[in-house]
Amino acid sequence: RRVRDGFAPLLDFSKPFPPPLNGVGWWERAHELLVSHGAPRREQLAAMVAEAEVHPRPGAVRMLKTLDELQVPTLVVSAGCADLIETWLERHGGLHPTTRVSSNRLLWDEEGNLKQVHPEQPITSFTKHMTRELNADFFESHSHRRALLVIGDSCSDLKVAHGV
């Protein structure tokens, strides 16, 4: 309940956000709230995903399977939490050996308590241009390829390819 109450102002889109919460500040505050409440706990992830009313877009899981069958390396870039995305993809049959998720990573202590979100500057729709830097090993291992396919859910996702 305390986490929900803390998030309420961040989810109220009926009025403009104050300047400190514009852009990246919103994400920083959201991550601060999660860490300060130690939520979610690691063991809660599978249940959270199972209970979520989030369904794949038509054809998305099949596309990921086809890309895997064709050995096309796939980098899923999101402003969400990599741990939840990977759990969701696995649950829906979309996580394959050729699929990698680049997103905000939840870091827990030995007891499963959330301690940090990585990277410190969160991946957001405003910072997806950092994808190249954060995934240098992925891009280096595929540098022999001549093409890059960028798929996103907003026009700003095209910035992911900058610097590649």
N, C-alpha and C positions, 0 to 999 in steps of 0.2 A: 504494500500500500504506500509506503514512504517513497519508493522509487516512482510509482505511478504519480503521486502528488508532485514530486520534483519535476517530472516530465511534462505535467499539464501545461505550464506556461510555454514550453517549447513546441507544443502541439496545437497551440491556439493561433490559428492563421487568420483570425478575424480582424487583427490589427497588425500594423508593422512591428517588427522586432526592434528593440532598442539597438543602437549602433554596436555595442559589444557582442550582440548575438547575430549580427549580419554575417553572411558567408561562413567562413571557417569557424568563427566564434560559436556558432550554434552547435557544431559537431564537437568542439572542444568541451563545451558545457555538458553535452549529452554524455560524453565519455567520462568526465569528472563525476557526474551523477552515478553512473554505473559503478565506477571504481569505489566511490565513497560508500556505496551501499553493498559492495561485494557481490553485485548481481550482474549476470546470472552466475550461479555456481556451475562448475564444469559438468557435474552429473545431471544437471537440468536440461542440457542442450537437446538431447534426443527427444525428450518429452515436449519441450517447447516447439520443436519442429513438427512433431507428430500432431500436436494440437492446433497448429497454425492453419488458418484457412487460406493458404497460399498455394496456388496450383501453377504448374508450368504453362507457359504460353504454348498454344498449339504448334507442334512440330519442333519445339526447342530440344526436348530430350532426344528425339530421333536425330536431329541435326548433330548433337554432341556425340551420339553413338556413331554416326556416319563419319564424322571428323576423326574419331578414334580409329575406326576400321581403316580409314585411308592414311593413318599415321600423321595427321595434321595436328601439330602442337596448338593447343588452345589455351589462351590466357583469359580468364574471366576476371574483369576488373569491376570492382564495386565499391561504393562508399559505405556499404554495410559491414558486417562482421564476418570475416573469412570462416571462422569456426561454424557459424550458423549456416552459411552458404554451402560449405562442404558437406555438412550433415544433411541439409536439404537436398543437394544434388545426389548424394549417395542414396537417400531414401527414395528418390524418384528415378534412379537409374541413369543419372547424368554425370556421375563422377567417374572418370576413366584415367588410365595411366598417362594419357596425353593431355589431360586437363589439369590446369593449375589455377588456383584462385589467388588473385592479388587484391587484398582488401585489408581493412583494419583487423589486426589479430589480437584476440583476447589472451592475456598471459595470467596464469594462475599460480598460486603457491602449491606446496605439496598436498595441502588439505583440500584443494579444489576451489579456493576462494579467489575471486578476481582481484588482481593486484595492479594491472596496468593494461593499457591499450597501446599497441604498437602499429605504425610508427607514431612518434610523439606528435608530429604534425599530421593530423588525421588525413586519410584519403577521403576526399569529398568531390563533389562535382566541380569544385573550384581548384582542386589540386591533383586531378587525375593525370596531369602532365608529368607528375613525378613517377609515373609507372615505369618508364625506361630505367631510371636511376634505382628504383626499388627492386627491379627484376633484371638487373644487368646480366646475371648468369643465364636466365632464360633466353634473353635476346642474343647473347654471345653464342650459346649452344645451337642456335638456329640461324646464325649470321650467314650461312651458306645459301639460305633460301632467298629467292628473288622477290617474293611478294608477301604482303601482310594483309590479312583480312581483319577489319575492325567492325565489330557489331556491338551496338549499344542501344539504350532505350531513350537517349536524348542526343541532340546535336552536339552538346558539349563533350560527349564521349569520343568524338573524333580527335580531341586533343590528346588522347592516349597515345596516338601514333607519332606525336611530335618528338623529334629527336631520335627516332628509331632508324 
